[in-house]
Amino acid sequence: ISLGLVGSEMCIRDRFFAHLPRDNANLSGDGETGQQAYDRKAYKKAYPALLEEVAAGGDSLSIIYAGVAAIGSGQAEKAIPLLEPLLSSENWRLYEAEISWYLALAYVDQQRLQEANKLLLIIAQTDGPYSAQAKELMQQIQSK
């Protein structure tokens, strides 16, 4: 998916997407669990497996990683319904920066640029971990 923001050959996901490491990452094993597949950046395999783990009562943080995996595997449209509810929930304030950033990337990927800009503006004003990237991405969207 190319939005012409950096050049017709490069998409936003390639330019701004980065793996969100898990605190207890486990790179060993054969990737039987969604978390192991995610840690190995096998996003296509991790996405459905993480959703299954959450549905079965597993680590609720996996919902964030499922959203990241959806974006990383080229399925940003599937990340939006996972991440949007988290952003408006008080229970996820500790992860607000990460949720906002990846949701903004999903919005950009889906050409929902007004929604992306709203989130990016908030991120840019916080001077948090994604502030510099948010400013750069906003400039590229506005120059489109």
N, C-alpha and C positions, 0 to 999 in steps of 0.2 A: 504494500500500500504506500504509494508515494503522494505526498501532499504538496510537493514542489516548494517546501519551506527551506530546504538546504540545497536542493538540486533534484532533478527528476529521477535520478538513479538511487537516491538515498531516502529512506523513510525515517519518520520521527522515531519509531521504535529503535532502529539501528543507531540513531544519533544520541538519544537521551536515555534509553532503557539501560538499566544496570541491575544485576542480581541483588536482591535484598537478602543478606545472609541471615540464617536462623541462629539464635543463641546457642542451641545445642546441636549444631550441624553434625551429621554423621555421613561421611563420604564412603564408608566401608559397606560391604554387603552387596547384594545383587539388585538393590533398588526395589525390593518387593513392596515397600511402603511408599505412600505419596511423599512423605517427608524425605526419605532417602532419594527418591527420584528428583525431588525439588533441589536438594543439596547438591546433586550432580548436574543440575541445570537441564535435566531431561523434562522440559516443561510440558510437552504434549502428554507424556505419561503421568506427570505429577498432577496436572489439573484435575482430571476426573477422580484420581485416587485420593487426593486431598479432600475433595467434596464428599466422597464416601466416608472418609475417616471422621469428618465433622458430623455428618449425619448419624454416624454410629456412636456418637458421644465422645469422640476423640478431642484432642487439643483444639480449643476454639480459635486459637491464633492461626490455625491452618487455613482459616477462611481468607485471611490477608494474603497468605502465601499462594492460595488458589487463585486469587485475583492477579497477583504478580505472574504466576505461571500462565494464566490465560493470555496476558499481554505478551509475555515472552515467547509464547507459541503462536503468535499471530491471531489470537482470538480475543482482541480487546473488547469486542462487544459483549463478551461473556463476563468480563471483569466488572463492568459498570453495575449490574444488579447485585453483585457481591459486595462492592466497596461503598456504594452510595448509602445504604442503611447504616453502615459502621460509622460514617462521618457524622451522622446526626445523632448518634447514640452516646450518652455520657460515659458508658462503660469502656470506650475505646480512646479516650483523650490522650493516653500515654503514647498511642501510635498515630495520632492525628497527622503529623507531618508525613509519615510514610503513606498513609491512606490517601491523603490529599494529593501527593505527588503522583502516585500510580493511577489514581482516578483521573487526574488531569491528563496524563499520558493517554489513557484510554479514550477520553473525550477528544483529544487531538486526533488520535488514530481514526476515530469515527466522524471526524470533521464537525464535531459539536464545539466549535471554537469559542462561542460566548461563554459556555459553561466552563470550558478549560481556562479561559482568561480570568474568570472570577476566582477560581481556585489558585491560579498562578500568582495573581496579584496578592492574595493573602499570604501565600508561601513566601513571596519575595519580600514582603514587609516584615516578616518574622525574624529575619537574619538567622534562620535555622539551617538544618543540614542540607536542604534542597534550594535554598534561597538563590544562590548564584545560577544554578541550572534553570530555575523558574524565570529569572530575569532574561536569560539568554533565549529561552524558548518563547517568551512573550515577544521579544524583539523580532524573532523569526516569523512568528504568526502575524504580527502587525506589518511586517515588510512584504508579506505575501501579496 
